[in-house]
Amino acid sequence: MASVTLEGISKIYPGDVYAVRDLDLEIHNGEFLVLVGPSGCGKSTTLRMIAGLEAISEGTLKIGDRVVNDVHPRDRDIAMVFQNYALYPHMTVEQNMSFALRMRKSPKSEIKERVAWAADLLGLQDLLKRKPKALSGGQRQRVALGRAIVRKPAVFLFDEPLSNLDAKLRVETRAEIKRLHRQLNTTTIYVTHDQEEAMTLGDRVVVMCDGLKRQSDSPLETYQRPADSFVASFLGMPPMNFFEGTLEQADGHLWFANEDARLRLDDAPVEWLNGESRRPIVAGIRPESFEITNADGETASAVAATVLVTEPLGSTMDVYLETKSGRRIVCRVAAAHLEEGQSVAAHVAPQAIHLFEPNQSGAAGSPTRYGRSLRAQGELV
């Protein structure tokens, strides 16, 4: 096992195109770290630089105490699991799993012992003589895991390994990867665009966008206290609802107000007003933070709206609403009978409202144009 340290790492392509920009990251010994973000954010490029499959343009990469910028991939003591499994079709499962050890000319007794150990760990004992074409997608992925495990590397690298599996197999294999990490306790860096994978697998989640690190924190902290509105909008399904409005003080409280609602903010410091009576602000509310009631009830700290569509999910349902101004929002609430066209009030508790600094030219609903979270930072920035 070993730590992995990235100091000012950048990947620059011709034309001064930055795929990754000035990335500082410390992955601790035995940690399971997930790099997550949309396509093109730089997460896979970062992983490939760690693996040695991409040259580093700027910065320093260490595995343990050793600088490995110019070290060949096979000498970095890492094992990588790819999205497409990368199994040799003419080899059996046993031969695929033992390939790296045979290339190292490890003793036959050691190879046999390690393959048997990995096969037992992954439930592959009965498949060792089969070739990849005779395996299901889930079995092929387990063979790819086994091929990495037998090497007993210092660091595991996973590049979107579950994206080719169906939904049920993804859940099962995800649990398998988590179980393996707990047993092996090997430093693991995992790349995915799937937020559910990131939240369930990682000890820590690093959210990336446009080659930049936007937040690095535990999954729960990242979800509950997003550093900016991009992180807030990316993590969560359905995504967070955003409202443009003003921050103002009245009756001894701070309030968020716009044409659709007037919401009390219990935790917002008066200093956020910067001595002004009101100022522009963006409020973010997650779908599950709403409670829907009839519009003829109490509407304080609520958004008045009309039901557009309901999507039953069993014990819960997603309700799509249209506000008075024409804005569309989504709420995830307990299953109930709601009719299209029904007037409702979507209530939200003050502590569930996230505040973001708006960009002067920011457009409503744009997830990348708002500044850092005021709630997360405690001050305007």
SELO-88020 format. One record per residue (C-alpha): residue number from 1; residue in three letters; x, y negated, z negated. Coordinates in nm, 3 decimals, m for minus. Example, Ala and Ser with C-alpha at 12.3 -4.5 7.8 and 13.67 -1.06 7.14 Angstrom:
ZAGU, pos, code, u, v, w
ZAGU, 1, ALA, 1.230, 0.450, m0.780 .
ZAGU, 2, SER, 1.367, 0.106, m0.714 .
***
This chain:
ZAGU, pos, code, u, v, w
ZAGU, 1, MET, 0.000, 0.000, 0.000 .
ZAGU, 2, ALA, 0.106, m0.359, 0.057 .
ZAGU, 3, SER, m0.017, m0.715, 0.060 .
ZAGU, 4, VAL, m0.051, m0.906, 0.389 .
ZAGU, 5, THR, 0.034, m1.276, 0.403 .
ZAGU, 6, LEU, m0.043, m1.516, 0.689 .
ZAGU, 7, GLU, 0.128, m1.854, 0.663 .
ZAGU, 8, GLY, 0.026, m2.117, 0.919 .
ZAGU, 9, ILE, m0.051, m1.852, 1.181 .
ZAGU, 10, SER, m0.159, m1.981, 1.524 .
ZAGU, 11, LYS, m0.220, m1.820, 1.860 .
ZAGU, 12, ILE, m0.188, m2.062, 2.151 .
ZAGU, 13, TYR, m0.261, m1.964, 2.510 .
ZAGU, 14, PRO, m0.142, m2.159, 2.818 .
ZAGU, 15, GLY, m0.302, m2.501, 2.847 .
ZAGU, 16, ASP, m0.282, m2.558, 2.468 .
ZAGU, 17, VAL, m0.584, m2.334, 2.410 .
ZAGU, 18, TYR, m0.593, m2.235, 2.041 .
ZAGU, 19, ALA, m0.747, m1.895, 1.970 .
ZAGU, 20, VAL, m0.637, m1.918, 1.606 .
ZAGU, 21, ARG, m0.523, m2.240, 1.442 .
ZAGU, 22, ASP, m0.301, m2.278, 1.132 .
ZAGU, 23, LEU, m0.446, m1.980, 0.941 .
ZAGU, 24, ASP, m0.331, m1.931, 0.582 .
ZAGU, 25, LEU, m0.448, m1.609, 0.420 .
ZAGU, 26, GLU, m0.332, m1.380, 0.141 .
ZAGU, 27, ILE, m0.473, m1.025, 0.149 .
ZAGU, 28, HIS, m0.397, m0.859, m0.182 .
ZAGU, 29, ASN, m0.264, m0.510, m0.236 .
ZAGU, 30, GLY, m0.558, m0.266, m0.217 .
ZAGU, 31, GLU, m0.811, m0.533, m0.115 .
ZAGU, 32, PHE, m1.084, m0.477, 0.142 .
ZAGU, 33, LEU, m1.100, m0.804, 0.338 .
ZAGU, 34, VAL, m1.352, m0.870, 0.616 .
ZAGU, 35, LEU, m1.297, m1.122, 0.896 .
ZAGU, 36, VAL, m1.640, m1.222, 1.027 .
ZAGU, 37, GLY, m1.766, m1.473, 1.279 .
ZAGU, 38, PRO, m1.927, m1.508, 1.621 .
ZAGU, 39, SER, m1.767, m1.391, 1.944 .
ZAGU, 40, GLY, m1.462, m1.599, 2.033 .
ZAGU, 41, CYS, m1.397, m1.722, 1.678 .
ZAGU, 42, GLY, m1.046, m1.573, 1.662 .
ZAGU, 43, LYS, m1.105, m1.280, 1.426 .
ZAGU, 44, SER, m0.994, m1.002, 1.664 .
ZAGU, 45, THR, m0.695, m1.208, 1.780 .
ZAGU, 46, THR, m0.593, m1.245, 1.414 .
ZAGU, 47, LEU, m0.617, m0.869, 1.364 .
ZAGU, 48, ARG, m0.416, m0.800, 1.679 .
ZAGU, 49, MET, m0.141, m1.038, 1.562 .
ZAGU, 50, ILE, m0.124, m0.848, 1.232 .
ZAGU, 51, ALA, m0.105, m0.521, 1.429 .
ZAGU, 52, GLY, 0.167, m0.659, 1.658 .
ZAGU, 53, LEU, m0.048, m0.629, 1.971 .
ZAGU, 54, GLU, m0.049, m1.009, 2.017 .
ZAGU, 55, ALA, 0.258, m1.231, 1.982 .
ZAGU, 56, ILE, 0.237, m1.499, 1.712 .
ZAGU, 57, SER, 0.274, m1.851, 1.855 .
ZAGU, 58, GLU, 0.337, m2.027, 1.523 .
ZAGU, 59, GLY, 0.363, m1.930, 1.158 .
ZAGU, 60, THR, 0.489, m1.638, 0.951 .
ZAGU, 61, LEU, 0.336, m1.295, 0.897 .
ZAGU, 62, LYS, 0.445, m1.076, 0.606 .
ZAGU, 63, ILE, 0.350, m0.720, 0.519 .
ZAGU, 64, GLY, 0.464, m0.677, 0.162 .
ZAGU, 65, ASP, 0.780, m0.885, 0.126 .
ZAGU, 66, ARG, 0.893, m0.824, 0.486 .
ZAGU, 67, VAL, 0.850, m1.077, 0.767 .
ZAGU, 68, VAL, 0.715, m0.878, 1.063 .
ZAGU, 69, ASN, 0.668, m1.142, 1.336 .
ZAGU, 70, ASP, 0.914, m0.963, 1.564 .
ZAGU, 71, VAL, 0.871, m0.607, 1.430 .
ZAGU, 72, HIS, 0.735, m0.349, 1.677 .
ZAGU, 73, PRO, 0.379, m0.230, 1.597 .
ZAGU, 74, ARG, 0.492, 0.127, 1.523 .
ZAGU, 75, ASP, 0.737, m0.002, 1.261 .
ZAGU, 76, ARG, 0.485, m0.215, 1.067 .
ZAGU, 77, ASP, 0.341, 0.077, 0.866 .
ZAGU, 78, ILE, m0.016, 0.002, 0.974 .
ZAGU, 79, ALA, m0.292, 0.216, 1.124 .
ZAGU, 80, MET, m0.565, 0.073, 1.346 .
ZAGU, 81, VAL, m0.915, 0.203, 1.421 .
ZAGU, 82, PHE, m1.051, 0.065, 1.748 .
ZAGU, 83, GLN, m1.403, m0.010, 1.867 .
ZAGU, 84, ASN, m1.386, 0.252, 2.144 .
ZAGU, 85, TYR, m1.228, 0.529, 1.925 .
ZAGU, 86, ALA, m0.932, 0.567, 2.172 .
ZAGU, 87, LEU, m0.925, 0.947, 2.141 .
ZAGU, 88, TYR, m0.729, 1.160, 2.388 .
ZAGU, 89, PRO, m0.997, 1.353, 2.581 .
ZAGU, 90, HIS, m0.770, 1.652, 2.663 .
ZAGU, 91, MET, m0.672, 1.706, 2.298 .
ZAGU, 92, THR, m0.867, 1.880, 2.023 .
ZAGU, 93, VAL, m0.974, 1.699, 1.707 .
ZAGU, 94, GLU, m0.679, 1.853, 1.526 .
ZAGU, 95, GLN, m0.436, 1.741, 1.795 .
ZAGU, 96, ASN, m0.580, 1.388, 1.802 .
ZAGU, 97, MET, m0.552, 1.355, 1.426 .
ZAGU, 98, SER, m0.196, 1.486, 1.417 .
ZAGU, 99, PHE, m0.068, 1.297, 1.722 .
ZAGU, 100, ALA, 0.112, 1.013, 1.540 .
ZAGU, 101, LEU, 0.275, 1.255, 1.297 .
ZAGU, 102, ARG, 0.396, 1.476, 1.584 .
ZAGU, 103, MET, 0.542, 1.170, 1.759 .
ZAGU, 104, ARG, 0.733, 1.095, 1.439 .
ZAGU, 105, LYS, 0.855, 1.457, 1.440 .
ZAGU, 106, SER, 0.716, 1.515, 1.093 .
ZAGU, 107, PRO, 0.759, 1.873, 0.960 .
ZAGU, 108, LYS, 0.487, 2.112, 1.081 .
ZAGU, 109, SER, 0.394, 2.205, 0.727 .
ZAGU, 110, GLU, 0.341, 1.837, 0.637 .
ZAGU, 111, ILE, 0.131, 1.778, 0.952 .
ZAGU, 112, LYS, m0.089, 2.078, 0.874 .
ZAGU, 113, GLU, m0.133, 1.968, 0.513 .
ZAGU, 114, ARG, m0.221, 1.609, 0.601 .
ZAGU, 115, VAL, m0.469, 1.704, 0.875 .
ZAGU, 116, ALA, m0.641, 1.953, 0.642 .
ZAGU, 117, TRP, m0.659, 1.686, 0.370 .
ZAGU, 118, ALA, m0.811, 1.425, 0.604 .
ZAGU, 119, ALA, m1.052, 1.678, 0.760 .
ZAGU, 120, ASP, m1.175, 1.775, 0.414 .
ZAGU, 121, LEU, m1.213, 1.409, 0.318 .
ZAGU, 122, LEU, m1.421, 1.337, 0.631 .
ZAGU, 123, GLY, m1.612, 1.663, 0.665 .
ZAGU, 124, LEU, m1.436, 1.760, 0.989 .
ZAGU, 125, GLN, m1.319, 2.110, 0.893 .
ZAGU, 126, ASP, m1.556, 2.283, 1.138 .
ZAGU, 127, LEU, m1.472, 2.048, 1.428 .
ZAGU, 128, LEU, m1.093, 2.075, 1.443 .
ZAGU, 129, LYS, m1.089, 2.292, 1.756 .
ZAGU, 130, ARG, m1.340, 2.083, 1.952 .
ZAGU, 131, LYS, m1.253, 1.819, 2.208 .
ZAGU, 132, PRO, m1.399, 1.464, 2.197 .
ZAGU, 133, LYS, m1.655, 1.533, 2.473 .
ZAGU, 134, ALA, m1.817, 1.794, 2.246 .
ZAGU, 135, LEU, m1.863, 1.544, 1.960 .
ZAGU, 136, SER, m2.134, 1.293, 1.879 .
ZAGU, 137, GLY, m2.053, 0.922, 1.847 .
ZAGU, 138, GLY, m2.046, 0.945, 1.469 .
ZAGU, 139, GLN, m1.815, 1.247, 1.477 .
ZAGU, 140, ARG, m1.577, 1.071, 1.717 .
ZAGU, 141, GLN, m1.563, 0.775, 1.484 .
ZAGU, 142, ARG, m1.477, 1.002, 1.193 .
ZAGU, 143, VAL, m1.198, 1.158, 1.399 .
ZAGU, 144, ALA, m1.063, 0.808, 1.470 .
ZAGU, 145, LEU, m1.073, 0.741, 1.096 .
ZAGU, 146, GLY, m0.898, 1.070, 1.029 .
ZAGU, 147, ARG, m0.621, 0.990, 1.279 .
ZAGU, 148, ALA, m0.553, 0.668, 1.086 .
ZAGU, 149, ILE, m0.579, 0.829, 0.742 .
ZAGU, 150, VAL, m0.328, 1.111, 0.803 .
ZAGU, 151, ARG, m0.052, 0.854, 0.850 .
ZAGU, 152, LYS, m0.106, 0.721, 0.495 .
ZAGU, 153, PRO, m0.017, 0.368, 0.609 .
ZAGU, 154, ALA, 0.036, 0.061, 0.392 .
ZAGU, 155, VAL, m0.248, m0.123, 0.572 .
ZAGU, 156, PHE, m0.563, m0.014, 0.758 .
ZAGU, 157, LEU, m0.693, m0.236, 1.039 .
ZAGU, 158, PHE, m1.049, m0.195, 1.172 .
ZAGU, 159, ASP, m1.158, m0.373, 1.492 .
ZAGU, 160, GLU, m1.541, m0.362, 1.503 .
ZAGU, 161, PRO, m1.538, 0.018, 1.462 .
ZAGU, 162, LEU, m1.915, 0.063, 1.429 .
ZAGU, 163, SER, m2.042, m0.147, 1.720 .
ZAGU, 164, ASN, m2.087, 0.156, 1.950 .
ZAGU, 165, LEU, m2.301, 0.349, 1.701 .
ZAGU, 166, ASP, m2.679, 0.340, 1.667 .
ZAGU, 167, ALA, m2.836, 0.169, 1.365 .
ZAGU, 168, LYS, m2.869, 0.482, 1.149 .
ZAGU, 169, LEU, m2.514, 0.599, 1.219 .
ZAGU, 170, ARG, m2.378, 0.250, 1.149 .
ZAGU, 171, VAL, m2.527, 0.258, 0.800 .
ZAGU, 172, GLU, m2.397, 0.610, 0.733 .
ZAGU, 173, THR, m2.046, 0.540, 0.865 .
ZAGU, 174, ARG, m2.033, 0.210, 0.678 .
ZAGU, 175, ALA, m2.096, 0.397, 0.354 .
ZAGU, 176, GLU, m1.828, 0.648, 0.454 .
ZAGU, 177, ILE, m1.571, 0.372, 0.510 .
ZAGU, 178, LYS, m1.653, 0.217, 0.173 .
ZAGU, 179, ARG, m1.621, 0.554, m0.002 .
ZAGU, 180, LEU, m1.286, 0.619, 0.167 .
ZAGU, 181, HIS, m1.150, 0.282, 0.061 .
ZAGU, 182, ARG, m1.244, 0.349, m0.300 .
ZAGU, 183, GLN, m1.068, 0.685, m0.287 .
ZAGU, 184, LEU, m0.757, 0.574, m0.100 .
ZAGU, 185, ASN, m0.736, 0.214, m0.232 .
ZAGU, 186, THR, m0.536, 0.112, 0.075 .
ZAGU, 187, THR, m0.519, m0.254, 0.182 .
ZAGU, 188, THR, m0.784, m0.289, 0.451 .
ZAGU, 189, ILE, m0.859, m0.566, 0.702 .
ZAGU, 190, TYR, m1.189, m0.522, 0.883 .
ZAGU, 191, VAL, m1.318, m0.730, 1.176 .
ZAGU, 192, THR, m1.688, m0.756, 1.257 .
ZAGU, 193, HIS, m1.947, m0.998, 1.395 .
ZAGU, 194, ASP, m2.215, m0.817, 1.190 .
ZAGU, 195, GLN, m2.289, m1.015, 0.874 .
ZAGU, 196, GLU, m2.452, m0.714, 0.707 .
ZAGU, 197, GLU, m2.131, m0.513, 0.746 .
ZAGU, 198, ALA, m1.932, m0.806, 0.608 .
ZAGU, 199, MET, m2.156, m0.850, 0.304 .
ZAGU, 200, THR, m2.174, m0.482, 0.213 .
ZAGU, 201, LEU, m1.813, m0.375, 0.278 .
ZAGU, 202, GLY, m1.584, m0.659, 0.177 .
ZAGU, 203, ASP, m1.428, m0.740, m0.158 .
ZAGU, 204, ARG, m1.376, m1.076, 0.011 .
ZAGU, 205, VAL, m1.520, m1.229, 0.328 .
ZAGU, 206, VAL, m1.338, m1.475, 0.554 .
ZAGU, 207, VAL, m1.577, m1.661, 0.784 .
ZAGU, 208, MET, m1.414, m1.794, 1.103 .
ZAGU, 209, CYS, m1.530, m2.029, 1.377 .
ZAGU, 210, ASP, m1.337, m2.181, 1.668 .
ZAGU, 211, GLY, m1.012, m2.026, 1.543 .
ZAGU, 212, LEU, m1.044, m2.186, 1.199 .
ZAGU, 213, LYS, m1.106, m2.037, 0.856 .
ZAGU, 214, ARG, m1.431, m2.192, 0.730 .
ZAGU, 215, GLN, m1.460, m2.009, 0.397 .
ZAGU, 216, SER, m1.282, m1.732, 0.207 .
ZAGU, 217, ASP, m1.470, m1.594, m0.093 .
ZAGU, 218, SER, m1.659, m1.297, m0.235 .
ZAGU, 219, PRO, m1.963, m1.197, m0.026 .
ZAGU, 220, LEU, m2.214, m1.315, m0.288 .
ZAGU, 221, GLU, m2.037, m1.646, m0.350 .
ZAGU, 222, THR, m2.013, m1.711, 0.024 .
ZAGU, 223, TYR, m2.384, m1.647, 0.064 .
ZAGU, 224, GLN, m2.496, m1.846, m0.242 .
ZAGU, 225, ARG, m2.250, m2.136, m0.209 .
ZAGU, 226, PRO, m2.161, m2.180, 0.159 .
ZAGU, 227, ALA, m1.876, m2.424, 0.219 .
ZAGU, 228, ASP, m2.047, m2.584, 0.518 .
ZAGU, 229, SER, m2.358, m2.552, 0.730 .
ZAGU, 230, PHE, m2.191, m2.322, 0.982 .
ZAGU, 231, VAL, m2.126, m2.066, 0.708 .
ZAGU, 232, ALA, m2.477, m2.123, 0.573 .
ZAGU, 233, SER, m2.636, m2.063, 0.911 .
ZAGU, 234, PHE, m2.416, m1.768, 1.010 .
ZAGU, 235, LEU, m2.468, m1.561, 0.695 .
ZAGU, 236, GLY, m2.829, m1.462, 0.641 .
ZAGU, 237, MET, m3.095, m1.307, 0.860 .
ZAGU, 238, PRO, m3.322, m1.477, 0.943 .
ZAGU, 239, PRO, m3.083, m1.774, 0.935 .
ZAGU, 240, MET, m3.111, m2.073, 0.703 .
ZAGU, 241, ASN, m3.363, m2.347, 0.790 .
ZAGU, 242, PHE, m3.217, m2.698, 0.823 .
ZAGU, 243, PHE, m3.403, m3.028, 0.767 .
ZAGU, 244, GLU, m3.273, m3.375, 0.842 .
ZAGU, 245, GLY, m3.388, m3.644, 0.601 .
ZAGU, 246, THR, m3.277, m3.886, 0.333 .
ZAGU, 247, LEU, m3.146, m3.857, m0.021 .
ZAGU, 248, GLU, m3.313, m4.106, m0.256 .
ZAGU, 249, GLN, m3.365, m4.174, m0.625 .
ZAGU, 250, ALA, m3.706, m4.216, m0.791 .
ZAGU, 251, ASP, m3.869, m4.134, m1.126 .
ZAGU, 252, GLY, m3.533, m4.041, m1.277 .
ZAGU, 253, HIS, m3.468, m3.772, m1.014 .
ZAGU, 254, LEU, m3.304, m3.740, m0.676 .
ZAGU, 255, TRP, m3.529, m3.637, m0.389 .
ZAGU, 256, PHE, m3.493, m3.510, m0.037 .
ZAGU, 257, ALA, m3.753, m3.670, 0.189 .
ZAGU, 258, ASN, m3.853, m3.658, 0.554 .
ZAGU, 259, GLU, m4.178, m3.660, 0.753 .
ZAGU, 260, ASP, m4.254, m3.300, 0.654 .
ZAGU, 261, ALA, m4.184, m3.290, 0.280 .
ZAGU, 262, ARG, m4.065, m3.455, m0.038 .
ZAGU, 263, LEU, m3.851, m3.211, m0.238 .
ZAGU, 264, ARG, m3.704, m3.269, m0.585 .
ZAGU, 265, LEU, m3.332, m3.200, m0.634 .
ZAGU, 266, ASP, m3.258, m3.116, m0.997 .
ZAGU, 267, ASP, m2.884, m3.053, m0.966 .
ZAGU, 268, ALA, m2.780, m3.334, m0.733 .
ZAGU, 269, PRO, m2.551, m3.596, m0.899 .
ZAGU, 270, VAL, m2.655, m3.960, m0.856 .
ZAGU, 271, GLU, m2.298, m4.028, m0.737 .
ZAGU, 272, TRP, m2.392, m3.871, m0.404 .
ZAGU, 273, LEU, m2.582, m4.190, m0.322 .
ZAGU, 274, ASN, m2.258, m4.392, m0.334 .
ZAGU, 275, GLY, m2.446, m4.681, m0.495 .
ZAGU, 276, GLU, m2.707, m4.694, m0.218 .
ZAGU, 277, SER, m3.082, m4.656, m0.266 .
ZAGU, 278, ARG, m3.096, m4.386, 0.002 .
ZAGU, 279, ARG, m2.868, m4.214, 0.249 .
ZAGU, 280, PRO, m2.894, m3.956, 0.531 .
ZAGU, 281, ILE, m2.867, m3.595, 0.426 .
ZAGU, 282, VAL, m2.931, m3.245, 0.561 .
ZAGU, 283, ALA, m3.115, m2.991, 0.345 .
ZAGU, 284, GLY, m3.074, m2.618, 0.402 .
ZAGU, 285, ILE, m3.326, m2.363, 0.270 .
ZAGU, 286, ARG, m3.297, m1.988, 0.314 .
ZAGU, 287, PRO, m3.611, m1.804, 0.434 .
ZAGU, 288, GLU, m3.635, m1.595, 0.116 .
ZAGU, 289, SER, m3.635, m1.909, m0.103 .
ZAGU, 290, PHE, m3.987, m2.006, 0.007 .
ZAGU, 291, GLU, m4.317, m1.912, m0.153 .
ZAGU, 292, ILE, m4.627, m1.961, 0.061 .
ZAGU, 293, THR, m4.964, m2.075, m0.079 .
ZAGU, 294, ASN, m5.283, m2.219, 0.069 .
ZAGU, 295, ALA, m5.251, m2.581, 0.176 .
ZAGU, 296, ASP, m5.538, m2.687, m0.053 .
ZAGU, 297, GLY, m5.329, m2.605, m0.362 .
ZAGU, 298, GLU, m5.042, m2.797, m0.525 .
ZAGU, 299, THR, m4.813, m2.931, m0.252 .
ZAGU, 300, ALA, m4.543, m3.108, m0.459 .
ZAGU, 301, SER, m4.195, m2.988, m0.356 .
ZAGU, 302, ALA, m4.346, m2.803, m0.064 .
ZAGU, 303, VAL, m4.338, m2.816, 0.315 .
ZAGU, 304, ALA, m4.683, m2.846, 0.476 .
ZAGU, 305, ALA, m4.709, m2.626, 0.785 .
ZAGU, 306, THR, m4.923, m2.407, 1.008 .
ZAGU, 307, VAL, m4.874, m2.032, 1.058 .
ZAGU, 308, LEU, m4.750, m1.945, 1.408 .
ZAGU, 309, VAL, m4.656, m1.577, 1.387 .
ZAGU, 310, THR, m4.621, m1.312, 1.117 .
ZAGU, 311, GLU, m4.386, m1.013, 1.138 .
ZAGU, 312, PRO, m4.464, m0.737, 0.883 .
ZAGU, 313, LEU, m4.153, m0.559, 0.748 .
ZAGU, 314, GLY, m4.318, m0.329, 0.495 .
ZAGU, 315, SER, m4.305, m0.480, 0.145 .
ZAGU, 316, THR, m4.201, m0.817, 0.294 .
ZAGU, 317, MET, m4.279, m1.012, 0.607 .
ZAGU, 318, ASP, m4.130, m1.295, 0.810 .
ZAGU, 319, VAL, m4.365, m1.587, 0.860 .
ZAGU, 320, TYR, m4.289, m1.841, 1.133 .
ZAGU, 321, LEU, m4.433, m2.185, 1.059 .
ZAGU, 322, GLU, m4.464, m2.516, 1.241 .
ZAGU, 323, THR, m4.440, m2.833, 1.032 .
ZAGU, 324, LYS, m4.628, m3.158, 1.089 .
ZAGU, 325, SER, m4.334, m3.299, 1.287 .
ZAGU, 326, GLY, m4.324, m2.994, 1.515 .
ZAGU, 327, ARG, m4.020, m2.832, 1.352 .
ZAGU, 328, ARG, m4.029, m2.453, 1.337 .
ZAGU, 329, ILE, m3.909, m2.269, 1.028 .
ZAGU, 330, VAL, m3.913, m1.910, 0.905 .
ZAGU, 331, CYS, m3.997, m1.779, 0.559 .
ZAGU, 332, ARG, m3.943, m1.427, 0.423 .
ZAGU, 333, VAL, m4.209, m1.357, 0.161 .
ZAGU, 334, ALA, m4.396, m1.068, m0.001 .
ZAGU, 335, ALA, m4.639, m0.900, 0.235 .
ZAGU, 336, ALA, m4.975, m1.079, 0.238 .
ZAGU, 337, HIS, m5.262, m1.155, 0.472 .
ZAGU, 338, LEU, m5.197, m1.472, 0.669 .
ZAGU, 339, GLU, m5.371, m1.571, 0.991 .
ZAGU, 340, GLU, m5.226, m1.757, 1.287 .
ZAGU, 341, GLY, m5.327, m2.120, 1.274 .
ZAGU, 342, GLN, m5.378, m2.114, 0.896 .
ZAGU, 343, SER, m5.262, m2.424, 0.706 .
ZAGU, 344, VAL, m5.019, m2.339, 0.427 .
ZAGU, 345, ALA, m4.769, m2.496, 0.187 .
ZAGU, 346, ALA, m4.417, m2.347, 0.172 .
ZAGU, 347, HIS, m4.287, m2.413, m0.181 .
ZAGU, 348, VAL, m3.919, m2.408, m0.275 .
ZAGU, 349, ALA, m3.742, m2.434, m0.612 .
ZAGU, 350, PRO, m3.499, m2.730, m0.645 .
ZAGU, 351, GLN, m3.202, m2.502, m0.720 .
ZAGU, 352, ALA, m3.256, m2.317, m0.391 .
ZAGU, 353, ILE, m3.194, m2.628, m0.177 .
ZAGU, 354, HIS, m2.847, m2.665, m0.024 .
ZAGU, 355, LEU, m2.731, m3.012, 0.080 .
ZAGU, 356, PHE, m2.494, m3.090, 0.365 .
ZAGU, 357, GLU, m2.324, m3.406, 0.485 .
ZAGU, 358, PRO, m2.467, m3.491, 0.828 .
ZAGU, 359, ASN, m2.254, m3.584, 1.124 .
ZAGU, 360, GLN, m2.346, m3.928, 1.252 .
ZAGU, 361, SER, m2.418, m3.783, 1.596 .
ZAGU, 362, GLY, m2.545, m3.447, 1.467 .
ZAGU, 363, ALA, m2.859, m3.305, 1.624 .
ZAGU, 364, ALA, m3.132, m3.144, 1.418 .
ZAGU, 365, GLY, m3.085, m2.773, 1.373 .
ZAGU, 366, SER, m2.733, m2.758, 1.520 .
ZAGU, 367, PRO, m2.542, m2.516, 1.295 .
ZAGU, 368, THR, m2.198, m2.652, 1.380 .
ZAGU, 369, ARG, m2.244, m3.027, 1.350 .
ZAGU, 370, TYR, m2.304, m3.069, 0.980 .
ZAGU, 371, GLY, m2.027, m3.129, 0.730 .
ZAGU, 372, ARG, m1.927, m2.938, 0.421 .
ZAGU, 373, SER, m2.182, m2.832, 0.163 .
ZAGU, 374, LEU, m2.242, m3.093, m0.105 .
ZAGU, 375, ARG, m2.367, m2.827, m0.345 .
ZAGU, 376, ALA, m2.055, m2.618, m0.293 .
ZAGU, 377, GLN, m1.809, m2.908, m0.317 .
ZAGU, 378, GLY, m1.985, m3.123, m0.577 .
ZAGU, 379, GLU, m1.906, m3.442, m0.390 .
ZAGU, 380, LEU, m1.944, m3.610, m0.056 .
ZAGU, 381, VAL, m1.657, m3.543, 0.181 .
***
